[in-house]
Amino acid sequence: MEIRVLGPLVAQLGNTSVVPSAAKPRQVLALLALRPGQVVTVSTLLDELWGDAPPRTAPATLQTYVRQLRRMLGTALDPAGVRGPKDVLCTRYGGYALDVTAAVDATEFQRLCAAGQTALREGAALEASGLLHRALALWRGPALADIQIGRALEVETLRLEETRLCALDARIEADLRLGRHVALLGELTALAAQQPLHETVHAQLMLALYRSGRPSHALSAYQRLRRSLIRELALEPSPRLRRLHQSILAADPGLEPPDPATSSATARTTGRLLPASA
């Protein structure tokens, strides 16, 4: 079975979709798909579907949803095949398990992220940028965008989204090391507006603006972040942000962009070109 979760849920056997149209059976399938080969307990599924107020008939209704999913699997499976619907969606002690491989897009995303972040730590900015661009391109929208989210799925989707944000931060840092500051300005401006308290995004925006010959705009970005932090959290920017701010005020030569010929000709760079990330 091919499963994709980085966007609307895709689950298909061959060319046949096995994603039900009703909301709650879709939730059941999504939660099982995010924990392939693992037993998801009945209590976890009931909590996902109904939270603190399950109806008296909830266990029987869950069994009905499982039967519906198995019927869809039976329609899609090869009648002459070795495995039947109950071999794919298995009943286990205390719950159910989906006996399939992990979601192909989430697995590939994690693999590319790990490789990209390793390359970045080793100074291979060009390689890191390529790997992380490929990882982020796997997203087709918010994880499980078309699924009603309960408590268990919320944890899973938040985990995936946090990993995506870390990959995005790393990809932007790799691109900054490669001297792509001008190309990043639009993206970073939008990200800073969407995440007004995110220090790393603002540090990256400040550096990109400074390197693009716009130091006054970089200083304004710092002041906007500072005002937001004080207003929302009663906090000053972190020491690393304050150091970057002082470096911009002093026109520190260490903030200058890398040599374009060097950054494009080699896959490896040394040092961190984003002081705010240190």
Secondary structure, 3 states (H helix, E strand, C coil): CEEECCCCCEEEECCEECCCCCHHHHHHHHHHHHCCCCCEEHHHHHHHHHCCCCCCCHHHHHHHHHHHHHHHHHHHCCCCCCCCHHHHEEEECCEEEECCCCCHHHHHHHHHHHHHHHHHHCCCHHHHHHHHHHHHHCCCCCCCCCCCCCHHHHHHHHHHHHHHHHHHHHHHHHHHHCCCHHHHHHHHHHHHHHCCCCHHHHHHHHHHHHHCCCHHHHHHHHHHHHHHHHHHHCCCCCHHHHHHHHHHHCCCHHHCCCCHHHHHHCCCCCCCCCHHHC
